[in-house]
Amino acid sequence: MNTEENRVVSFKEVLPLLPLRGMIVFPFMVIPLDVGRDKSISALEEAMVQERLIVLAAQRHAKINDPEPDDIYTMGTIAEVKQLLKLPDGTIRVLVEGIRRAQIVSFVQSDPHYRVQLAEVAEADEKNVEVEALMRSTLYQFEQLIKLSKKIPPEVLTSVSNIEDPGRLADIISSHLNLKIEEKQDILEAVSAKSRLETLCTFLVKEIDILEMERKIHLRVRKQMEKTQKEYYLREQIKAIQKELGDGDERAAEVEELRSRLAELNLPSEAEEKALKEIDRLSKMPPMAAEAVVVRNYIDWILSLPWNTLTEDSLDVKGAEKVLNEDHYGLEKVKERILEYLAVCQLTNQLKGPILCLVGPPGVGKTSLAKSVARALNRKFVRFSLGGVRDEAEIRGHRRTYVGALPGKIIQIMKQAGTKNPVILLDEIDKMSADFRGDPASALLEVLDPEQNCAFGDHYLEVTFDLSQVLFITTANTFHGIPRPLLDRMEVIHISGYTEEEKLEIAKRHLIPKQLKEHGLTEQSVLFHEKFIRQLIAGYTRESGVRNLEREIATVCRKTALEIVQSSRNTIRLNKLHLQKFLGIPKYRHSLAENADQVGVATGLAWTEVGGDILLVEVSLVKGKGQLILTGKLGEVMRESAHAAYSYIRSRVKELGIPEDFHERYDLHIHVPEGAIPKDGPSAGITIATALASALTEQPIRKDVAMTGEITLRGRVLPIGGLKEKILAAHRGGIKKILVPKENEKDLEEIPANILRKVELVLVESMDEVWREALIPKIQVASVS
């Protein structure tokens, strides 16, 4: 036989086949097997009849119960059946010993069991220096494996060390390894002893690396467990010592309670780590230490915040519309914008978006709108007034180094709400101020920025808090007080004043039922007629909102309650006499329009923080040296408008028919009544120019005409703001015709249709158009006189 290479010797022996599931039998290996499949039992019975020889070959997939020839590896082992024992359950326990490798050439029988034609695999004696080195390396690796693994008995190494045949050494070591079926099959199919040892060495190195890693992991886990057990043991000792000394029981119980509360909250990792650190500090502090109180308060704040508590949103747009209509009358565009916002939130299933800013005069329902949004969404509602806030720490909190430090108002509100997604109303955002303690408006930038507030940092907490699921709504009376960077982060919704018709409906639907209930009255005991309510609105209130109207209705209800008690009457029908009896004479005239056309008196329209108002401009012409006198506590902008109007009049002396040297012979006194009230704005230019033209030409100005607009030196009429508020004020004042800049035509769609039907709007582009509509020609004046 050639010693340089292996050779395959064919012989005609046919043996029964026993397929193995999940295991491989190597030559020289003695192992018990439990056989239960019918084909396998039949193969064993034939082997016992013959020479006790059987072929053992592994299945490629252990789950197959009835393997086909393709499911069985072709390299197997010829084994001798040493013992055979039939068990009561029908299975057979057999002891086999591997003899030599064999190659399956073909399957000659499949029923009742497999019989296969074999080709014996003979191995050449390859023992040389390289093979000797491989044997020593394999033995060394096997020795290291036995040291790391406790599954292989040390006696195995002694028995293996005495084997001199390299092939047998490889087979016996392989039989003791916990390898995969594919890996063991690779060793079995390695016919050459050299290649078998090389493959075995590779698997041994890999297995040793795995065992080394398992050992390191085990040591690390054991060390951690020992540390935990040690800490537990020491804590128990501390408890025992404190118990013997009679102190510390309350502190230990308190610390354990804090730990259990923390474990239940499932805080973010950053907050949990910080809280654990502070609890450990608290456990080591003496009970009477001053810092212990600070740490205890800090831990209470951390544990009381709603880190994961959420209320389930109700994103039903129809339901929200119903709620808004129940709570508010009118404000159609405002409601539409809020419903659009909620509809987008319903489709995206989230409320991350722009911050809503409700801008409008007092008493128009900005705060109640925010409450209605919270009710429509089924969310908690919290209000925080920013009026007068001038310290940055009010928003971001104080650092814990200060005595009496507290979190900022935002964190306090979140604790008060008890949920992570409330509706927070930041009221009067235009009333904030700044001083040496910081700028709170700048601190609000992070709160109201949807891209940043997911990690809001409070100075007291020292950990970030997620505000991204909070719905912020802000309110303001004017734009002017809101810093531009803050305004840029908000979506503004304008809320203008109410018309008389809207006030009437609001009073009937909301204000009167509310006040009747608060004063213990019923709708049957006090009858509010529509005419009574209209007289109350026209004679006793003049505002954009309905706050004063509600106050006057409350006064009427108090007086009525007193009269019912004193007179023992069951029902009172309110009329004009009751109105004067309860509230006195009317505070306001029904109409503010002048009773007669006058020279030098023009009716202008102004915008204020509480809505629109009527503004009279008076001009008096007296002999003098051409001075222009301005009174009425006018601001710088109105003074500039007056000078521009005066210059324009001087440039039009020929068209107006006035002397060219009037400015040298007469003084012009421009006065705006109610001198104690500051007045400013860029919309009085055409009003002043009309009053000047009337005084110089002695042409009266129509009593039922009001105007608004800025003037240029060339007589152009420039657009203005607050048009809706001004038109509402003119309507309340009984004005029939309003002159509006042509460029404000786009703003007319905001005016209620019922108001447009009652007043005449004239769009003007130049002063000539204004004078044509406002001034009465001298010919008409003469004919009338």
Order of alpha helices (4+ residues) and beta strands (2+ residues): beta-beta-alpha-beta-beta-beta-beta-alpha-alpha-alpha-alpha-alpha-alpha-alpha-alpha-alpha-alpha-beta-alpha-beta-alpha-alpha-beta-alpha-beta-beta-beta-alpha-beta-alpha-alpha-beta-alpha-alpha-beta-alpha-beta-beta-beta-alpha-alpha-alpha-beta-alpha-beta-beta-beta-alpha-beta-alpha-beta-alpha-alpha
